[in-house]
Amino acid sequence: MYSEQSYRYADLLEGVRQLSGRYPFLSSHVIGESVMGKPLLALRCGTGQRRIHMNGSFHANEWITSALLMRFVADLSAAYCSGEEIGGQRVADLCREVTLWVVPMVNPDGVELSQEGLSERHPYYRQLLEWNRGSAQFEGWKANIRGVDLNDQFPAFWEEECKRRGIESPGPRDYPGPYPLSEPEAAAMASFTDRMGFHAVMALHTQGREIYWNYRDYEPADSEQLAKKLARASGYEAVKLSGSDAGYKDWYIQRYRRPGFTVEAGYGENPLPMSKFDHIYMELQPLLLEMLRL
């Protein structure tokens, strides 16, 4: 389902094709398109009344999160169809109570750029070189293809985030855009979330082995305890974060007053290499399973 060096948008499409063909338990849905017209895919697992959402690759150079989520979806689907357990949990029972919706790759254009670099045929060739300060090295690129940080795009004290970032033009990272939800990827995520009415959400990022659970005191009273459950499952640290706005988790918590989490998986320097995949997944799988039990 992925190459040894990276996890590409093409790998995602092939993984979705294989899994949806093998497991009737799983279905795929298009929730929008990227700037470059790539379909943004959401995978549905389960039939329960409680709706949980997970997403990955908001940031381009954090593409390993897409592979991690796809592995979890594959494990969940296999265990459901075979009647087996994961971590002592009978998946068939769990998925009668919960429906999991996963958007594995929010930022496919940015992922492609960070992995494959820039060709002269790219429609944004000149702008991207300029936004990257003339460098042809894009491994550290976090933004979408228009140089907007998708996790600074949400209408949760967005103006405060603009002041804090102090970046007024497109670039590799930290530009919140000209206005909230200006980018089709962020707008698609907001619309999808509003449409589905999730009971809890988790945005998967890298790196740091931390779990952020709060937002300006809008979070429910039990959010810290829930984060500590996730921390115990994974060995990660539950952290009360301040000085950050306009993220997906921030917006969700403020809008719905429901539990939202940002999980920083793994440790090292982004992009984390696929050589760390198995180790990160061993830590992360119990956390993802615990998220379904919240």
HELIX and SHEET records of a PDB file:
HELIX    1   1 TYR A    9  ARG A   22  1                                  14    
HELIX    2   2 ALA A   60  GLU A   62  5                                   3    
HELIX    3   3 ILE A   64  SER A   82  1                                  19    
HELIX    4   4 VAL A   91  GLU A   97  1                                   7    
HELIX    5   5 PRO A  108  GLU A  116  1                                   9    
HELIX    6   6 TYR A  125  TRP A  131  1                                   7    
HELIX    7   7 LEU A  150  ASP A  152  5                                   3    
HELIX    8   8 TRP A  158  ARG A  165  1                                   8    
HELIX    9   9 PRO A  184  MET A  196  1                                  13    
HELIX   10  10 SER A  223  SER A  234  1                                  12    
HELIX   11  11 TYR A  248  TYR A  256  1                                   9    
HELIX   12  12 MET A  274  LYS A  276  5                                   3    
HELIX   13  13 PHE A  277  ARG A  293  1                                  17    
SHEET    1   A 8 LEU A  26  GLU A  33  0                                        
SHEET    2   A 8 PRO A  39  GLY A  46 -1                                        
SHEET    3   A 8 VAL A  98  VAL A 103 -1                                        
SHEET    4   A 8 ARG A  50  GLY A  56  1                                        
SHEET    5   A 8 ALA A 200  THR A 206  1                                        
SHEET    6   A 8 GLY A 260  ALA A 265  1                                        
SHEET    7   A 8 GLU A 210  TYR A 212 -1                                        
SHEET    8   A 8 GLU A 237  VAL A 239  1                                        
SHEET    1   B 2 GLU A  85  ILE A  86  0                                        
SHEET    2   B 2 GLN A  89  ARG A  90 -1                                        
END                                                                             
